[in-house]
Amino acid sequence: MPEIYNPSSRLEAEKRFYSDIVRRYETEVNRFVPGYTEEIIPLVVGEVIKQAHNGAILDIGSGVGNIDEMIIDQGNPQSVDLVEISGPMIEESKKRLKEKNSTIRFHEMSAIEFSAKSESFEAILSNLVIHNIPVLEKEHLINNIYNWLKKGGIFIWTDLVNFSDSAELERCFEERKKIALTMGATVDFAEENFKKEREEDHMITVKQMIEMLKKANFQDIAILWTKYNEAIIRATK
Ligand SMILES: C[S@@+](CC[C@H](N)C(=O)[O-])C[C@H]1O[C@@H](n2cnc3c(N)ncnc32)[C@H](O)[C@@H]1O
């Protein structure tokens, strides 16, 4: 069945969800994504710096720019391009990165509309973003990412994932909800978050992510980390 959706209202809903929480984003992401600060961020930053410490980096769905800040502070990138659909999020990242002595370009747009020359980047990362994008557009984006990478460049894809057994996904939602509430999330926001994940997001399984990467011609695809319904995959051009 083809997906039926209205792209402009879907994009507006996505923008609204993230724009509304910009000031408390880092608090909420730590509540709702177990392992975010202690495990995901160091792993992603470490992989990007290892591959591209003085190369060109693209961050797709850069949020408040916290990952880019660490990449700039810990590495010495030639440039960092940030693509982000939410205006308030990109404003926050501009404030955060304004003192950095680095070439930084901000692109306020959907990843689907972003374009770059072939072979522009040593590393591309997308952290907890692509689950927002419907499957056909996701495929198009993954093909673009392959095209934008230099030969030997890496793509670090961190995302919320689905399972072939829907009961397993529900168990993850329940466990993540308990953790979020224990960490101080409100019941209302927990409901809003998991309603979005259940009804509006477009999570795919790790197997489907790998198939999509293979179809786009990526090599050396490795699952670096998983926890609940979260995964980090590295793929090489
Ligand atoms: C969960 S946040 C992750 C932010 C950041 N990457 C991080 O790891 O903290 C998802 C981000 O993706 C952005 N986003 C959602 N859909 C997008 C799209 N189609 N194109 C670009 N950014 C998008 C949201 O506005 C939000 O800032």
The ligand as a Gaussian input file, in Angstrom:
#p B3LYP/6-31G(d) Opt

LIG

0 1
 C       15.069000      14.135000      18.251000
 S       15.675000      15.603000      17.511000
 C       17.414000      15.189000      17.292000
 C       18.278000      16.416000      17.277000
 C       19.794000      16.121000      17.286000
 N       20.181000      15.423000      16.085000
 C       20.158000      15.329000      18.502000
 O       20.657000      14.211000      18.361000
 O       19.942000      15.811000      19.612000
 C       15.074000      15.528000      15.861000
 C       15.449000      16.785000      15.082000
 O       15.227000      16.561000      13.692000
 C       14.579000      17.700000      13.127000
 N       13.844000      17.231000      11.943000
 C       12.713000      16.497000      11.904000
 N       12.368000      16.231000      10.627000
 C       13.307000      16.808000       9.845000
 C       13.503000      16.890000       8.435000
 N       12.653000      16.335000       7.591000
 N       14.582000      17.574000       7.982000
 C       15.461000      18.169000       8.843000
 N       15.312000      18.134000      10.192000
 C       14.258000      17.454000      10.682000
 C       13.698000      18.204000      14.264000
 O       13.295000      19.553000      14.088000
 C       14.601000      18.006000      15.464000
 O       15.439000      19.102000      15.690000

